[in-house]
Amino acid sequence: MSTLFEADAPRPLADRIRPATLAEVVGQDHILGPDGPLQRMVSSGKLASIILWGPPGTGKTTIARLIARDTSFAFTPLSAVFSGVADVRKAVEEAKRRRDMGQGTLLFVDEIHRFNRAQQDGFLPFVEDGTIVLVGATTENPSFELNAALLSRAQVMVLHRLDDAALEELLARAEAMEKRELPVDDDARLALRAMADGDGRYLLNLADSLFGLHDGEKLSPDKLANVVQSRQPLYDKGQEAHYNLISALHKSLRGSDTEAALYWFERMIAGGEDPRYIARRLVRFASEDIGMADPNALTQSIAAWEAFERLGSPEGELAIVQCIIYLGTAPKSNAAYKAEKAAKRLARETGSLMPPKHILNAPTKLMKDIGYGQGYKYDHDATDGFSGQDYFPDDMQRPSIYTPRDQGFEREISKRMKYWADLRNQRRKDDDS
C-alpha cells in the first residue's frame, strides 16, 4: 500500500522512466513487435507460463509487470534470492482466492534459477491447474538451470542485450525526463553507451549520476572515465559464459583467426578466468586440431603452461599469448583426432581378437609348442630395416585408421606412410612368389 509521502520520496532515474506500455520497451522487438510471440500472447489475452532469459538490464521485470497489467492479471512478484517455501505457499493461496473470484494471477519469480530442483517442482501442480501463470526471469541458460518438467510447461523467450540504438533511445528518454541534456560531448556519449555493455539499467544509473554534476562542463571521454566506472564484463567462470567463451577461443584458433582468439582470451582473463584452465585447453587444442601437421604445437603449448606456472599472473600470461599466436598460425589437421576415434571404434567392435601368434613372446616351452613367436621377423635384420609383416589380428582385414592431411608436416608423414605401404605390399608379393 502506498504511503502519504511515497510520491515525494527520491526514485532512481531507471524507475522514473520505466516503460508504461509494452510498446515502450526498447531492444526486444523480436518478441514484442506486432508479430512477436509475446505480443500475440498478450493480445489474445490467453497467457501461458514463460521463462524470460536474458542479461541484466534488458527489461525482464518490466515486461512481466506490463504483461500482467495488459491482461488484467494480478501481479505477484517473488525473488528466488529472498523468498522461501512460506512465501511461495502464501502467494499460491492468494492466487487460489483470486481464482475463486474470477481473476488470474501472474506469479513473477526473479532469478528463478536460484530455486533448487525441489522448489521448482513445487510450482508444477499450480501451473497445470491454472492457479498461477508463472513468469520466471533468469540470466542463466534454462537448459542447465531449470527442471525439464518446468521447461516443458513454459515457453522460453530470449531477451537480447540492448544494442546501441536502444541505449541511445534510453538516454533520449532520460534527457526528456530531466528536461536537459547530459553533460557529455558526442564522443563521451558514445563511450557512455559502450560502458553500459548492453545493460539499460546500468546506463540509466550512469546517466543519473551525470545529471547530478553542476559545473556545466561537457565531459570528454577521458573526463567521463574519471567520473564514472565502466561496467564489469559479464562473466561467470562457473556458468554458461565460461563455456561460451572457451568455445569461441577454441573455434577461433581452429579457424586460424589469431586476432579473434587473442580477443576471447583477454575477455576470459578480464572476467577472472584462471589462466591455467585456458593453458590446459590449448594443450588439448594442439593435439586435437593441429596434431601431426605441426608436432611442435604440443611442445609450445606445454611450454606456455609451464612458463605460466613458473611466472604466475600477469607476467606468465604473455607466454599463453605467444602460444595462442603459434597455434592460430600453425597448419591445422584433425587426422590424429579422427584416428583416435576410428581406433576406439574398431577396438570396441573387435575387442576379443588375439594378436597374431608370430608377434607374441614365448617365454615357456608350452607357448613355443603352440606357435607363439613362430615366424617372427626381426625388422632390424630385414632389408631396409622393414619386414613387412602384418601386426593386426589374423581374422581381421587390414583397416585404414590414420589418414594424414596435406597440411604442414603431415605432407611428409603421408609420403612416409605411402613408402611403407608400398614396401609392405612388395614384401608380401615376394613372400608369395
Secondary structure, DSSP 8 states (H G I E B T S, - for coil): ---TTGGGS---HHHHT--SSGGG--S-HHHHSTT-HHHHHHHHT----EEEE--TTSSHHHHHHHHHHHHT-EEEEEETTT--HHHHHHHHHHHHHHHHTT--EEEEEETGGGS-HHHHHTTHHHHHTTS-EEEEEESS-HHHHS-HHHHTTSEEEE-----HHHHHHHHHHHHHHHTS--SB-HHHHHHHHHHHTT-HHHHHHHHHHHHT--S---B-HHHHHHHS--------TTSHHHHHHHHHHHHHHHTT-HHHHHHHHHHHHHTT--HHHHHHHHHHHIIIIIGGGSTHHHHHHHHHHHHHHHH-TTTTHHHHHHHHHHHHHS----HHHHHHHHHHHHHHHTTT----GGGS---SHHHHHTTTTTT---GGGSGGG------S-TTS---------SSTTHHHHHHHHHHHHHHHHHHHHHHH-
